[in-house]
Each structure stands twice: as structure tokens, then as C-alpha cells.
Amino acid sequence: MTLQDIVNLISENGGSICGFIVVLSLFVEVSPIKVNPWSSIAKFIGKIFSAYTSERIDAIESRMIKNEELHNESLHSLIESLENVNNNMIVMNKAIQTIGDKQEFTEAMTSRYRIIRGADELRNGQELSDEHIEQLGEDIETYDTYCKNHPNYKNHKGQVSKKLILDYEQERLKNKN
């Protein structure tokens, strides 16, 4: 059947539109429109829950971002504090080292003083006790160690006195045996 035949068929039926639709439906398949009220209700309820859930998710994300920012600020602050503590420890270590160096120097100077004083007592003919000789031996060791560890220190003072004390100790040990 051609298009001309269809037009003639409609004309013979008095141009009835119903006839045209009937004839047209023979050639064109129209899919039915399915309307399911339950799916429409479910979509509507889904949108309501989805909106609430979406708001909750947005609120949670917002809090997470704020918490992350606070965490980053806290972490940055902690790092700065640790750097300050580290810098303070470096300064304190230098100060402690300086105090230690001064203490070591003071001890060496005190030992040198006792060495020279002990030698003066020997030159003046005084007998030295065993304890005094032992102390002078420790002083000589302390002074020599300081001089060895500090090669730039001028240690010419006390050398003659040190030799006099060591010779006296050797002589005393000979006489005891």
C-alpha cells in the first residue's frame, strides 16, 4: 500500500481522522507510556531523604575541613614550639659547655697553684705528708691533662715546680724501701 492509497482510503471514509489514526497505527508502533505511581512516590521520598542526607554530608565535610585546618594549625604550632625548644637546647648546651670549660680551666689553675705552693714548701725545707704528696700527684695529673687537651694554653708556669715534686716523691719512695 502506498501513500496515495492511504490518502484515497481516508477520502473515501469521509476524511475521518479516526480512520487516519487507525491506518497510521497499522504502520507505526507507539510504545505505551508506563506510569507507575509507586515509583513516583519512591522518587519523591528519595529526594526528601537525599536532601537531608546531602545536608548532613555537607555539614560533616564542613566540620572535617575545619578540623583539618585546626589540626594543621596545631601541628604547625607544635613544630614551631619544638624548633624553639631545640634552639633553646642548643643555646643551653653551649652555655653548659662554656661553664664546663670554665670549670675545667679553674680546676687546672687551682691544681697549678697547689703544685707551685707544694714546691715552695719543699724549697723552704718543709716535710710533706703522704696525703699532701698524693694530692700533688693528682694535681699534676689534672694540670697535665688540661694542658694536653688545650695545646694553645701556655703551660710554662709550674714545670720546674712539677719536676721538683716528682723528684721529691721518687726520693721518698727510695728511702721507704
C-alpha positions in Angstrom: 0.0 0.0 0.0 1.4 3.3 -1.0 0.8 6.7 0.5 -1.6 7.6 -2.3 -3.7 4.5 -1.5 -3.8 5.7 2.1 -4.9 9.2 1.2 -7.6 7.7 -1.1 -8.8 5.4 1.7 -9.1 8.4 4.1 -11.0 10.3 1.4 -13.5 7.5 0.8 -14.2 7.4 4.5 -15.2 11.0 4.5 -11.8 12.3 5.7 -12.3 10.9 9.1 -9.4 11.4 11.4 -10.2 8.3 13.2 -9.7 6.3 10.1 -6.4 8.0 9.5 -5.2 7.1 13.0 -6.3 3.6 12.6 -4.5 3.3 9.3 -1.4 5.0 10.8 -1.4 2.7 13.7 -1.0 -0.2 11.3 2.4 1.2 10.2 3.7 3.0 13.3 4.1 1.2 16.6 3.6 3.6 19.6 5.1 2.3 22.8 2.8 2.7 25.7 3.7 5.2 28.4 4.0 3.4 31.7 3.1 5.4 34.7 3.8 3.7 38.0 2.6 5.7 41.0 4.8 3.7 43.4 8.0 4.7 41.6 6.9 8.3 41.6 6.3 8.2 45.3 9.6 6.4 45.9 11.4 9.1 43.8 9.7 11.8 45.9 10.6 10.2 49.2 14.1 9.5 47.9 14.6 13.2 47.1 13.4 14.1 50.6 15.9 11.7 52.3 18.6 12.6 49.8 18.2 16.2 50.6 18.6 15.5 54.3 21.5 13.2 53.8 23.1 15.6 51.4 22.8 18.4 54.1 24.3 16.0 56.7 27.2 15.1 54.4 27.8 18.8 53.6 27.8 19.5 57.4 30.2 16.6 58.1 32.5 17.7 55.3 32.5 21.3 56.6 33.4 20.1 60.1 36.1 17.8 58.7 37.6 20.7 56.8 37.5 22.9 59.9 39.1 20.1 62.0 41.8 19.6 59.4 42.6 23.3 59.4 42.7 23.3 63.2 44.9 20.1 63.1 47.2 21.8 60.6 47.4 24.9 62.7 48.1 22.9 65.9 50.7 20.8 64.1 52.3 24.0 62.8 52.3 25.5 66.2 53.8 22.3 67.7 56.5 22.2 65.1 57.4 25.9 65.9 57.4 25.1 69.6 59.7 22.1 69.0 62.0 24.2 66.9 62.1 26.8 69.7 62.8 24.1 72.3 65.6 22.8 70.0 67.1 26.2 69.6 66.9 26.8 73.4 68.6 23.5 74.0 71.4 24.4 71.6 71.9 27.7 73.5 71.8 25.8 76.8 74.3 23.2 75.6 76.6 26.0 74.5 76.2 27.7 77.9 76.8 24.4 79.7 79.9 23.7 77.6 81.2 27.2 78.4 80.6 26.6 82.1 82.3 23.2 81.8 85.2 24.8 80.1 85.5 27.4 82.8 85.2 24.8 85.5 87.9 22.7 83.8 90.1 25.8 83.5 89.5 26.8 87.1 90.4 23.3 88.3 93.6 23.3 86.2 94.6 26.7 87.6 93.9 25.5 91.2 96.0 22.4 90.6 98.8 24.5 89.2 98.6 26.8 92.2 98.8 23.8 94.6 101.8 22.4 92.6 103.7 25.7 92.9 102.8 26.1 96.5 103.9 22.5 97.3 107.2 23.1 95.5 107.7 26.3 97.5 107.1 24.4 100.8 109.7 21.9 99.7 112.2 24.7 98.8 111.6 26.1 102.3 112.5 22.7 103.8 109.1 21.6 104.9 108.3 17.9 105.1 105.2 17.0 103.1 102.7 14.4 104.4 101.7 11.3 102.3 98.3 12.8 101.7 99.8 16.1 100.6 102.1 14.2 98.1 99.1 12.2 96.8 97.1 15.4 96.3 100.0 17.0 94.5 100.2 13.8 92.3 96.5 14.2 91.4 97.1 17.9 90.8 100.0 17.2 88.4 97.8 14.7 86.5 94.9 17.2 86.3 97.1 20.0 85.1 99.0 17.8 82.6 95.7 16.5 81.2 94.3 20.1 80.8 97.5 21.2 79.1 97.4 18.2 76.7 93.7 18.8 75.9 94.4 22.6 75.3 97.5 22.8 73.2 97.1 26.6 72.8 97.3 27.1 76.6 100.6 28.5 77.7 101.7 26.0 80.4 105.3 27.1 81.1 104.4 28.0 84.6 104.7 25.2 87.2 107.0 23.0 85.1 110.0 23.4 87.4 107.8 23.0 90.5 106.3 19.9 89.0 109.7 18.4 88.4 110.8 19.2 92.0 107.7 17.5 93.4 108.2 14.4 91.3 111.8 14.2 92.2 110.9 14.5 95.9 108.3 11.7 95.6 110.9 9.4 93.9 113.5 10.1 96.6 110.9 9.5 99.3 109.9 6.2 97.7 113.6 5.1 97.6 114.0 5.9 101.3 111.0 3.9 102.3 112.3 0.8 100.6 
